[in-house]
């Protein structure tokens, strides 16, 4: 489905601040894959998602979707078939619009005249979809989204993004800004929607337990490269301690903050 070929991204090319964020990455993503990506800060995780989404242009390499080269395709054109959810719950919805208007807008991918899409049939569909969130939002269709909590907004973003039926779903640490309770709810909803829709998904996370527990394939990045790519039984039997040990083995020295985090995860 998605084929990444020798992708390289160099920031500040030719200057003293030159930095290679992606170093000749090649990756094949199959239809229905749910890939989790982990790595330390600066490993290249978000840059990889940015290049797939079209936010960042690669220095070299290619990105193919269904055998079509989309490397130079504008971000807004990719948005027709690539859905993305960011870490900040406020980014995926318009706070000044109502819940039903947000859902109509996302479902139509920018259709201007919302009143043409809002009718009794569409509202009933929205109510049924929102009821599955178990957050009571089905009774608040005309409430402004700015009145919702962060967890509710992220749940709404996830639901509407999936309803727009993208070929590929990109999740960029979409639970990192939520409290543990809401993060758990959003991850359960993510797994449910991805499974029901058989949605090809790439999820970046700093949470090693999430990376292990969700998806069928786990990738570890380091210094702009893919250093670990496991799936199947190998992934199913992986533990956080084993993953932490693999991470440590790649770094002779770790920053103090990284070591504290790894010790906490392994405990």
Residue frames as qw, qx, qy, qz and C-alpha x, y, z in Angstrom:
[[0.000, 0.885, 0.466, 0.000, 0.00, 0.00, 0.00],
 [0.045, -0.979, 0.195, 0.035, 2.58, 2.59, 1.17],
 [0.887, 0.082, 0.002, 0.454, 6.14, 2.13, -0.05],
 [0.156, -0.960, 0.192, 0.132, 8.92, 4.38, 1.21],
 [0.886, 0.290, 0.025, 0.360, 12.12, 4.18, -0.81],
 [0.629, 0.073, -0.105, 0.767, 15.50, 5.52, 0.41],
 [0.121, -0.910, -0.280, -0.281, 13.87, 8.49, 2.13],
 [0.566, -0.105, -0.257, 0.776, 16.25, 11.13, 3.38],
 [0.086, -0.933, -0.245, -0.249, 15.59, 14.45, 5.09],
 [0.585, -0.065, -0.213, 0.780, 18.41, 16.85, 5.89],
 [0.118, -0.946, -0.298, 0.050, 17.56, 20.08, 7.69],
 [0.153, -0.928, 0.228, 0.254, 19.73, 23.20, 7.19],
 [0.894, 0.222, 0.225, 0.317, 21.57, 21.49, 4.34],
 [0.588, 0.538, -0.007, 0.604, 25.01, 22.95, 3.67],
 [0.181, -0.828, 0.167, -0.504, 25.18, 24.95, 6.90],
 [0.114, 0.391, -0.775, 0.484, 26.91, 24.47, 10.24],
 [0.541, -0.076, 0.537, -0.643, 23.54, 23.37, 11.65],
 [0.605, 0.188, -0.624, -0.457, 23.05, 20.59, 9.09],
 [0.460, -0.172, 0.762, -0.422, 21.12, 17.71, 10.61],
 [0.382, 0.043, -0.816, -0.431, 20.04, 14.41, 9.07],
 [0.574, -0.125, 0.416, -0.694, 16.59, 13.60, 10.45],
 [0.923, 0.183, 0.268, -0.207, 15.87, 10.68, 8.11],
 [0.130, -0.632, 0.703, 0.299, 18.76, 8.58, 6.84],
 [0.353, 0.252, -0.792, -0.430, 17.84, 6.51, 3.76],
 [0.489, 0.041, 0.726, -0.482, 14.73, 4.92, 5.25],
 [0.423, 0.048, -0.704, -0.569, 12.94, 2.25, 3.24],
 [0.322, 0.075, 0.770, -0.546, 9.67, 0.80, 4.48],
 [0.324, -0.179, -0.729, -0.576, 6.79, -1.22, 3.05],
 [0.367, 0.058, 0.568, -0.734, 3.42, -0.77, 4.77],
 [0.063, -0.189, -0.923, -0.330, 0.87, -3.42, 3.88],
 [0.456, -0.391, -0.325, -0.731, -2.89, -2.95, 3.65],
 [0.764, -0.509, -0.323, -0.230, -4.37, -3.29, 7.16],
 [0.612, 0.080, -0.480, 0.624, -1.05, -2.89, 9.00],
 [0.388, -0.899, -0.089, -0.184, -1.22, -1.19, 12.40],
 [0.702, 0.257, -0.312, 0.586, 2.36, -0.09, 12.99],
 [0.442, -0.889, -0.076, 0.094, 3.60, 1.43, 16.24],
 [0.601, 0.540, -0.219, 0.548, 6.80, 3.50, 16.11],
 [0.586, -0.791, -0.060, 0.165, 8.99, 4.27, 19.12],
 [0.672, 0.329, -0.114, 0.654, 12.34, 5.95, 19.62],
 [0.395, -0.499, -0.291, 0.715, 14.03, 8.65, 21.65],
 [0.169, 0.907, 0.138, -0.360, 13.62, 12.37, 21.02],
 [0.109, 0.764, -0.472, -0.427, 15.22, 13.25, 17.69],
 [0.572, -0.080, 0.800, 0.164, 15.02, 9.71, 16.36],
 [0.079, 0.128, -0.609, -0.779, 13.04, 10.89, 13.32],
 [0.163, 0.394, 0.894, -0.135, 9.58, 9.60, 14.21],
 [0.238, 0.753, 0.367, -0.492, 7.63, 12.82, 13.69],
 [0.089, 0.576, -0.475, -0.659, 9.73, 13.76, 10.66],
 [0.107, 0.035, 0.943, 0.313, 8.77, 10.46, 9.08],
 [0.188, 0.626, 0.729, -0.205, 5.08, 11.15, 9.67],
 [0.111, 0.758, 0.020, -0.643, 5.52, 14.70, 8.38],
 [0.018, 0.377, -0.687, -0.622, 7.04, 13.50, 5.13],
 [0.120, 0.291, 0.937, 0.152, 4.27, 10.93, 4.62],
 [0.123, 0.740, 0.565, -0.343, 1.61, 13.57, 5.30],
 [0.440, 0.641, 0.296, 0.555, 3.33, 16.12, 3.07],
 [0.309, -0.940, -0.096, 0.111, 4.05, 18.65, 5.82],
 [0.344, -0.715, 0.484, 0.370, 7.79, 18.20, 5.25],
 [0.760, 0.600, -0.206, -0.143, 9.40, 17.69, 1.85],
 [0.889, -0.275, 0.226, 0.286, 12.13, 15.03, 1.77],
 [0.111, -0.741, 0.471, 0.466, 15.64, 15.84, 0.56],
 [0.340, 0.335, -0.773, -0.418, 15.63, 12.68, -1.54],
 [0.176, 0.083, 0.965, -0.179, 13.80, 9.39, -1.91],
 [0.375, -0.170, -0.538, -0.735, 10.25, 8.46, -2.86],
 [0.372, 0.113, 0.718, -0.577, 6.87, 7.81, -1.26],
 [0.301, -0.052, -0.739, -0.601, 4.44, 5.62, -3.18],
 [0.494, 0.114, 0.587, -0.631, 0.77, 5.09, -2.37],
 [0.768, 0.383, 0.480, -0.183, -0.85, 2.22, -4.25],
 [0.704, 0.147, 0.430, 0.545, 2.09, 2.35, -6.70],
 [0.259, 0.862, 0.218, 0.378, 1.53, 6.08, -7.39],
 [0.525, 0.051, -0.253, 0.811, 4.34, 8.52, -6.59],
 [0.220, -0.893, -0.361, -0.156, 3.05, 11.11, -4.11],
 [0.643, -0.202, -0.183, 0.716, 6.47, 12.45, -3.08],
 [0.169, 0.051, 0.084, 0.981, 5.81, 15.91, -4.51],
 [0.235, -0.616, -0.639, -0.395, 2.05, 15.97, -3.91],
 [0.120, -0.495, 0.221, -0.831, 0.87, 18.94, -1.81],
 [0.021, 0.016, 0.836, -0.548, -0.23, 18.29, 1.78],
 [0.504, 0.213, 0.287, -0.786, -3.80, 19.48, 1.18],
 [0.685, 0.263, -0.486, -0.475, -4.16, 17.03, -1.70],
 [0.363, 0.135, -0.903, 0.186, -2.84, 14.15, 0.41],
 [0.284, -0.027, 0.591, -0.755, -5.40, 15.05, 3.08],
 [0.716, 0.099, -0.240, -0.648, -8.04, 13.47, 0.83],
 [0.893, 0.028, -0.437, -0.103, -6.62, 10.03, 1.54],
 [0.543, 0.075, -0.610, 0.572, -4.38, 10.53, 4.60],
 [0.469, -0.795, -0.209, -0.323, -5.93, 11.31, 7.98],
 [0.500, 0.246, -0.525, 0.644, -3.75, 12.61, 10.80],
 [0.541, -0.787, -0.255, -0.152, -4.33, 13.14, 14.51],
 [0.325, 0.603, -0.422, 0.594, -1.86, 15.25, 16.46],
 [0.414, -0.125, -0.705, 0.562, -0.81, 15.28, 20.11],
 [0.115, 0.092, 0.283, -0.948, -2.73, 18.49, 20.84],
 [0.209, 0.472, 0.851, -0.099, -6.48, 17.71, 21.14],
 [0.191, 0.732, 0.210, -0.619, -7.30, 21.25, 19.98],
 [0.037, -0.434, 0.578, 0.690, -5.75, 20.77, 16.54],
 [0.113, 0.121, 0.929, 0.331, -8.21, 18.26, 15.09],
 [0.013, 0.696, 0.717, 0.046, -11.45, 20.20, 15.56],
 [0.069, 0.462, 0.081, 0.880, -12.81, 23.73, 15.30],
 [0.171, -0.268, -0.712, 0.626, -13.78, 24.97, 18.76],
 [0.239, 0.228, 0.096, -0.939, -16.11, 27.69, 17.45],
 [0.546, 0.023, -0.567, -0.616, -18.21, 25.21, 15.50],
 [0.790, -0.242, 0.282, -0.488, -20.71, 22.71, 16.86],
 [0.538, -0.226, 0.810, 0.051, -20.11, 18.99, 17.14],
 [0.693, 0.478, 0.538, -0.038, -22.42, 18.27, 14.20],
 [0.391, 0.899, -0.137, -0.146, -20.76, 20.95, 12.05],
 [0.203, -0.655, 0.715, 0.134, -17.32, 19.49, 12.76],
 [0.617, 0.030, 0.786, 0.023, -18.55, 16.04, 11.81],
 [0.621, 0.710, 0.316, -0.105, -20.17, 17.31, 8.61],
 [0.184, 0.901, -0.353, -0.174, -17.07, 19.27, 7.64],
 [0.324, -0.484, 0.804, 0.125, -14.71, 16.36, 8.18],
 [0.666, 0.246, 0.702, -0.055, -17.03, 13.93, 6.42],
 [0.575, 0.786, 0.227, -0.015, -17.09, 16.16, 3.35],
 [0.708, -0.075, 0.154, 0.685, -13.39, 17.00, 3.49],
 [0.203, -0.272, 0.056, 0.939, -13.92, 20.74, 3.46],
 [0.063, 0.571, 0.688, 0.444, -17.33, 20.98, 1.79],
 [0.083, 0.207, -0.136, 0.965, -18.32, 24.64, 2.22],
 [0.481, -0.312, -0.130, -0.809, -22.07, 24.60, 2.69],
 [0.018, -0.092, 0.914, -0.394, -22.62, 22.73, 5.94],
 [0.554, 0.173, 0.369, -0.726, -26.39, 23.26, 5.88],
 [0.702, 0.318, -0.431, -0.470, -26.60, 21.05, 2.79],
 [0.492, 0.196, -0.841, 0.110, -25.06, 18.16, 4.69],
 [0.075, -0.003, 0.750, -0.658, -26.92, 18.60, 7.97],
 [0.605, -0.182, -0.347, -0.693, -30.34, 16.95, 7.92],
 [0.787, -0.355, 0.265, -0.429, -32.29, 14.49, 10.03],
 [0.973, 0.163, -0.153, 0.049, -30.60, 11.52, 8.36],
 [0.531, 0.507, -0.442, 0.516, -27.06, 12.80, 8.89],
 [0.309, -0.580, 0.413, -0.630, -27.80, 13.87, 12.46],
 [0.927, -0.226, 0.113, -0.277, -29.10, 10.41, 13.30],
 [0.867, 0.307, -0.275, 0.281, -25.94, 8.91, 11.85],
 [0.194, 0.599, -0.452, 0.632, -23.84, 11.26, 13.96],
 [0.627, -0.490, 0.289, -0.533, -25.83, 10.39, 17.10],
 [0.996, -0.041, -0.045, -0.067, -25.36, 6.68, 16.53],
 [0.700, 0.430, -0.342, 0.456, -21.62, 7.10, 15.93],
 [0.039, -0.607, 0.410, -0.679, -21.15, 9.35, 18.97],
 [0.810, -0.414, 0.084, -0.407, -23.14, 7.01, 21.20],
 [0.941, 0.091, -0.267, 0.185, -20.44, 4.36, 20.69],
 [0.329, 0.546, -0.435, 0.636, -17.97, 6.66, 22.47],
 [0.596, -0.535, -0.575, 0.168, -19.96, 6.37, 25.72],
 [0.328, -0.059, -0.228, 0.915, -19.30, 10.04, 26.49],
 [0.106, 0.693, 0.576, -0.419, -22.84, 11.41, 26.14],
 [0.089, -0.342, 0.310, 0.883, -21.88, 13.47, 23.10],
 [0.050, 0.341, 0.820, 0.457, -24.80, 12.10, 21.10],
 [0.129, -0.793, -0.585, 0.110, -27.03, 14.43, 23.12],
 [0.245, -0.757, 0.005, 0.606, -24.86, 17.49, 22.50],
 [0.634, 0.404, 0.457, 0.475, -24.78, 17.76, 18.70],
 [0.198, 0.865, 0.208, 0.413, -25.31, 21.52, 18.71],
 [0.545, -0.791, 0.045, 0.273, -22.85, 22.30, 21.52],
 [0.331, 0.860, -0.386, 0.044, -19.68, 24.14, 20.55],
 [0.891, 0.113, -0.361, 0.253, -16.65, 21.87, 20.54],
 [0.196, 0.559, -0.433, 0.680, -14.77, 24.38, 22.72],
 [0.630, -0.491, 0.212, -0.564, -16.99, 23.23, 25.62],
 [0.969, -0.030, -0.242, -0.029, -15.62, 19.68, 25.46],
 [0.625, -0.661, 0.381, 0.165, -12.76, 18.30, 27.55],
 [0.079, 0.646, -0.683, -0.333, -9.44, 17.36, 25.95],
 [0.331, -0.052, 0.942, 0.032, -10.35, 13.67, 25.99],
 [0.518, 0.587, 0.553, -0.285, -13.73, 14.33, 24.42],
 [0.349, 0.813, -0.216, -0.413, -12.20, 16.47, 21.68],
 [0.038, -0.482, 0.835, 0.263, -9.58, 13.85, 20.87],
 [0.438, 0.209, 0.869, -0.100, -12.27, 11.15, 20.75],
 [0.493, 0.740, 0.280, -0.361, -14.32, 13.33, 18.40],
 [0.178, 0.742, -0.516, -0.389, -11.26, 13.96, 16.22],
 [0.238, -0.226, 0.935, 0.136, -10.54, 10.24, 16.03],
 [0.490, 0.432, 0.727, -0.210, -14.13, 9.39, 15.18],
 [0.446, 0.808, 0.089, -0.374, -14.53, 12.07, 12.49],
 [0.033, 0.646, -0.671, -0.362, -11.16, 11.28, 10.95],
 [0.307, -0.019, 0.947, 0.098, -12.08, 7.62, 10.57],
 [0.474, 0.607, 0.557, -0.311, -15.54, 8.60, 9.26],
 [0.312, 0.787, -0.245, -0.473, -13.82, 10.51, 6.44],
 [0.952, 0.182, 0.246, 0.026, -12.48, 7.10, 5.33],
 [0.100, 0.827, -0.517, -0.199, -8.78, 7.83, 4.74],
 [0.869, 0.290, -0.401, 0.016, -6.63, 5.19, 3.08],
 [0.630, 0.102, -0.519, 0.569, -3.99, 5.78, 5.76],
 [0.460, -0.853, -0.166, -0.183, -4.34, 6.96, 9.37],
 [0.512, 0.359, -0.432, 0.650, -1.38, 8.72, 11.05],
 [0.585, -0.769, -0.250, -0.068, -1.42, 9.03, 14.85],
 [0.441, 0.532, -0.356, 0.629, 1.26, 11.37, 16.19],
 [0.243, -0.035, -0.694, 0.677, 1.40, 10.68, 19.96],
 [0.312, -0.456, -0.390, -0.737, -2.33, 11.31, 20.04],
 [0.664, -0.612, -0.424, -0.064, -2.70, 10.35, 23.73],
 [0.588, 0.097, -0.365, 0.716, 0.43, 12.07, 25.10],
 [0.047, -0.332, 0.144, -0.931, -1.38, 15.23, 26.22],
 [0.668, -0.432, -0.319, -0.515, -4.18, 13.37, 28.00],
 [0.467, -0.494, 0.604, -0.417, -4.41, 12.15, 31.58],
 [0.080, -0.212, 0.972, 0.062, -3.94, 8.37, 32.02],
 [0.458, 0.350, 0.728, -0.371, -7.69, 7.68, 32.22],
 [0.537, 0.707, 0.041, -0.458, -8.53, 9.53, 29.02],
 [0.152, 0.584, -0.733, -0.314, -5.45, 8.10, 27.29],
 [0.281, -0.020, 0.957, -0.062, -6.69, 4.60, 28.04],
 [0.523, 0.561, 0.499, -0.403, -10.15, 5.43, 26.69],
 [0.411, 0.752, -0.267, -0.440, -8.70, 6.91, 23.47],
 [0.007, 0.430, -0.878, -0.209, -6.42, 3.93, 22.91],
 [0.411, 0.213, 0.868, -0.178, -9.32, 1.49, 23.37],
 [0.513, 0.707, 0.245, -0.421, -11.34, 3.55, 20.89],
 [0.198, 0.687, -0.573, -0.401, -8.40, 3.63, 18.50],
 [0.187, -0.181, 0.961, 0.099, -8.04, -0.14, 18.56],
 [0.476, 0.439, 0.699, -0.304, -11.79, -0.61, 18.06],
 [0.465, 0.771, 0.029, -0.435, -12.09, 1.75, 15.08],
 [0.114, 0.612, -0.709, -0.331, -8.90, 0.53, 13.41],
 [0.282, -0.041, 0.958, -0.002, -9.98, -3.08, 13.77],
 [0.495, 0.541, 0.591, -0.337, -13.56, -2.54, 12.63],
 [0.452, 0.823, -0.056, -0.339, -12.50, -0.49, 9.60],
 [0.882, 0.062, 0.238, 0.403, -9.36, -2.54, 8.88],
 [0.184, 0.981, -0.039, 0.038, -7.67, 0.85, 8.69],
 [0.767, 0.242, -0.182, 0.565, -4.00, 0.97, 7.75],
 [0.355, -0.927, -0.042, -0.116, -2.43, 2.91, 10.64],
 [0.627, 0.266, -0.374, 0.630, 0.95, 4.26, 11.71],
 [0.481, -0.847, -0.171, -0.151, 1.13, 5.38, 15.34],
 [0.410, 0.465, -0.466, 0.631, 4.07, 7.22, 16.92],
 [0.663, -0.703, -0.164, -0.199, 4.29, 6.84, 20.69],
 [0.110, 0.628, -0.637, 0.432, 6.78, 7.30, 23.54],
 [0.709, -0.314, 0.435, -0.457, 4.86, 4.74, 25.59],
 [0.131, 0.359, -0.909, -0.168, 6.59, 1.39, 25.20],
 [0.353, 0.173, 0.864, -0.315, 3.66, -0.52, 26.67],
 [0.571, 0.599, 0.169, -0.535, 1.37, 1.01, 24.05],
 [0.340, 0.604, -0.610, -0.383, 3.84, 0.12, 21.32],
 [0.026, -0.173, 0.984, -0.023, 3.84, -3.50, 22.47],
 [0.362, 0.290, 0.764, -0.448, 0.13, -3.88, 23.29],
 [0.542, 0.665, 0.246, -0.452, -1.32, -2.36, 20.12],
 [0.449, 0.702, -0.405, -0.377, -0.88, -3.11, 16.46],
 [0.988, 0.108, 0.111, 0.017, 0.60, -6.01, 14.53],
 [0.743, 0.377, -0.077, 0.548, 4.03, -4.51, 13.90],
 [0.419, -0.870, -0.019, 0.259, 6.54, -2.51, 15.97],
 [0.640, 0.561, -0.066, 0.521, 9.30, -0.30, 14.61],
 [0.510, -0.734, -0.054, 0.445, 12.08, 1.33, 16.61],
 [0.496, 0.784, 0.003, 0.374, 13.87, 4.34, 15.16],
 [0.598, -0.655, 0.048, 0.459, 17.23, 5.80, 16.17],
 [0.253, -0.546, 0.354, 0.716, 19.21, 8.64, 14.60],
 [0.453, 0.522, -0.238, -0.683, 16.95, 8.76, 11.57],
 [0.353, 0.243, -0.860, -0.279, 17.09, 5.03, 10.85],
 [0.878, -0.222, -0.072, -0.417, 14.89, 2.01, 11.44],
 [0.057, 0.528, -0.820, 0.215, 16.87, -0.20, 13.81],
 [0.224, 0.058, 0.938, -0.258, 14.15, -2.71, 14.75],
 [0.577, 0.099, -0.279, -0.761, 11.12, -4.00, 12.82],
 [0.033, -0.028, 0.988, -0.146, 9.24, -6.90, 14.39],
 [0.632, -0.049, -0.153, -0.758, 5.81, -8.43, 13.98],
 [0.769, -0.035, -0.599, -0.220, 3.85, -11.62, 14.54],
 [0.831, -0.425, -0.346, 0.095, 4.79, -13.91, 17.41],
 [0.573, 0.103, -0.273, 0.766, 8.04, -12.06, 18.08],
 [0.122, -0.423, 0.048, -0.896, 6.10, -8.87, 18.81],
 [0.702, -0.475, -0.322, -0.422, 3.37, -10.70, 20.74],
 [0.846, -0.317, -0.336, 0.268, 5.92, -12.20, 23.14],
 [0.388, 0.432, -0.229, 0.781, 7.92, -8.98, 23.61],
 [0.451, -0.713, -0.454, 0.287, 8.01, -7.37, 27.06],
 [0.009, 0.991, -0.031, 0.130, 8.76, -3.79, 28.06],
 [0.599, -0.663, 0.388, 0.225, 11.93, -4.92, 29.81],
 [0.739, 0.114, 0.499, 0.438, 13.18, -6.64, 26.65],
 [0.378, 0.817, 0.271, 0.341, 12.37, -3.55, 24.59],
 [0.261, -0.952, 0.162, 0.006, 14.16, -1.28, 27.06],
 [0.712, -0.405, 0.460, 0.342, 17.20, -3.57, 26.98],
 [0.653, 0.430, 0.428, 0.453, 17.27, -3.40, 23.18],
 [0.116, 0.962, 0.099, 0.227, 17.08, 0.38, 23.36],
 [0.492, -0.807, 0.293, 0.145, 19.91, 0.55, 25.90],
 [0.803, -0.077, 0.441, 0.394, 22.06, -1.74, 23.77],
 [0.525, 0.668, 0.288, 0.443, 22.01, 0.84, 20.98],
 [0.017, -0.913, 0.096, -0.395, 23.29, 3.63, 23.22],
 [0.661, 0.075, -0.511, 0.545, 26.59, 3.43, 25.06],
 [0.128, -0.159, -0.435, 0.877, 25.58, 6.58, 26.93],
 [0.104, -0.679, -0.661, -0.302, 22.13, 7.94, 27.66],
 [0.089, -0.518, 0.117, -0.843, 21.01, 11.35, 28.82],
 [0.048, -0.034, 0.776, -0.629, 20.02, 11.38, 32.49],
 [0.575, 0.154, 0.188, -0.781, 16.36, 12.02, 31.66],
 [0.711, 0.231, -0.546, -0.379, 16.30, 9.10, 29.19],
 [0.350, 0.152, -0.881, 0.281, 17.82, 6.79, 31.79],
 [0.282, 0.034, 0.591, -0.755, 15.21, 7.82, 34.38],
 [0.695, 0.212, -0.089, -0.681, 12.39, 7.16, 31.93],
 [0.645, 0.241, -0.708, -0.159, 13.80, 3.79, 30.89],
 [0.126, 0.110, -0.859, 0.484, 14.26, 2.70, 34.52],
 [0.474, 0.112, 0.389, -0.782, 10.65, 3.68, 35.24],
 [0.740, 0.258, -0.317, -0.534, 9.37, 1.72, 32.24],
 [0.556, 0.246, -0.793, 0.041, 11.38, -1.36, 33.13],
 [0.121, -0.188, 0.743, -0.631, 10.27, -1.41, 36.79]]
